[in-house]
Amino acid sequence: MSEISILAILILSLALVISIFRFITANEIYTKILTVNLIGTKIVLLILLVGTVSIEKDFTDIAMVYALINFISTIVILKYYEDKEASK
């Protein structure tokens, strides 16, 4: 691994820790849901970064599937809470 890749992994990991702290301190449910989406996006970036460093290309497929699941689950959960608040 090159030094730039290690630095990028460290910076992304720090951003991930900050996002987790934001999730813990958030009060609104929508902020928590979008923070989980942000954490998922950062995990996709970490997977892609590891995939560029390694020889195998399987990481790109894994990252793409994870990104799609992250996006779809966020939309579904937001729609659920929107419908739940509309019925009140």
Summary of the structure (lengths in Angstrom):
residues: 88
radius of gyration: 15.8
end to end distance: 53.8
largest distance: 54.6
contacts: 223
relative contact order: 0.12
helix: 88%
strand: 0%
